[in-house]
């Protein structure tokens, strides 16, 4: 891996770790297993200890605090549904990225561009429980046959896991 890619990967990870708002300790409650819990389709889903608005705001603030990451788009699916006289429980998406992280993945497999920039989904289920979901970078590597970017994928996985844990209080 080139020094430039290693630098940007490290910077992304460090930025997410040192965000002042991300002070939730990793207490090892998962038995030391740091693997992301996926749904079998590469989607990591965590239950949030916070309300819909608070969870979404926590994710957004953490992303905005990192100058290496750009929020590309925000989607409010419930508001969009309402505009066509349909109802949907609160469902919002934040799309964000770091070209220094995403570009090498697309250089390995251009089809990765269909899944980038990364997205975080925050939604409220029928019971009122709030969840945060995102695509596991390791799954994206499998999906797009990326075999030459393990270090970058590990860095992205750890950073997303830290962001999700912070936003959900888990």
N, C-alpha and C positions, 0 to 999 in steps of 0.2 A: 504494500500500500504506500502511496506517495506521502511525503511529509505534509503536503498541503491538505490532502484528504484527512489524514490523521489529525491535523491541527483543527480543522473545522468540526470533525466528529467530536473531538475532545471538548471543543468550545461549546457545542450544542449541549452535550451531556452536563458539562460543568455549569452552564447557564441555568439549566432546569434544576440542578441540584442546589444551587446557591440562592435561588430566589428566596427572598425573605419570607414570602408567604408559604413556602414549601417547608414548613418546619415540622411536619408530621414525622415522628421517628419511625424507622423500620425496626420493629421490635422482634422480628423473627417469628411472628405468630404463625407463619406458614411452614414452620418446621425447618427453616433454612432453605427450602425450595423456592427459588426466586422465579420459577417459570410462571408465565402469565396464564391465567385460567381461560381457556378458549371454549367456545361453544361447539367445537368440532368442525367448524367452517372457517377457522382463522379469525373469528371475532372474539375479542376479549371483552367481557362484560363484568362490571363491578357494580354492586349495589351502593348507593350513596347514603351517607348519614345525614345529608342536608336536603333542603327543599330543591325543587327544580330550578328556581331562579338563583339560589345561592350556589348550587353546583355549577351551573352554567357560568355564573360570574367568576367563580374561583378558577375555572379553566381559562376563561378569557383573560383575566388579570395576569395569570401566570405566563400565558403566551405573550401578552403585550409587554411584560417586564423583561423579556428576553430579546435583545436587539438583533439576535441572529435569526429570529423567526418572524415571518410575516403572516398575518391573518389575511387570507386570500378572499374568503367569502363567509357569510353567515346566512344560514337558511332557517326559517321558522316554518316548518311544515304545517303546523296547526293553523297559523295565520294564513298560509297559502290555501289550505283546505277551506277555511272560512270564507275566503273570497269567491269560492264556487259553491257556496251553501252546503258544504260538507263539514262534519265535525271530526276532530282528531285530538286525542289527548296530547298534552304538551310534548313536542318533539322538535328539537333544535340541533342543528349541525354547525360546527365550526370547522372550516377548511384552513389549513395552515401548512407552511412549508419552509424549508431552508434549501435553496438550490444547491448549496455546497454538499448537502447530504443526498438529495434526490437525484441530482444529475449523474453521479457515478452509478446508481442503481439502474437508471435508464440507459447509460452507456453499456451496461452489461446485458440488458434486455429492454429494448425500447417499449415493449408492451407494458412495462411497469408504469408508464405514463397514464394508463387508464385508471390506476389506483392512487396516483399522486396528483396533487398534494395530499398529505395525510388528512384524515377527518376524525373528529370526535363527535359522537352522537350522545346527546343527553335527552332522556325521555322519561315520562312518568307512565307506569303501567296502570291497569284497571284497578289495582288495589291502592294506588297512590304512592307506590314505591318508586323512587327515582333511581335510574340506572345511567351509567356512563359506558359507552362501547367504542371500540376502535379496532382497526385492522392490525393484527399482529404482523410486524415486519418479517418474522421468520416464515409465516404463511405466505406472504407476498413473494418471498424468495422462492418458495416451492412452486407457487402458482406460475411464476415467470421464469423458472429455471435459472435463477441467479446462484451461481456456485462460487463466485470469486470475490464476494464482498462480506464475508462472515464478520469481520471486525466492525464494519459500519452497521450491519444489521443488529449485532449485539448492542452496540451503542444506542441505536434508535430504539430498540426494545426496552432497554433499561430506562431511557429518558421518558418514553411514553408511559411505562409502568409507574415511574415516580410521579409524573404529572397526574395520572389517573388516581393514584393513591391520595395525592394531595387534594384533588378536587372532590373526592368522595369521602375523605376522612377515614380511609381504610388502611 
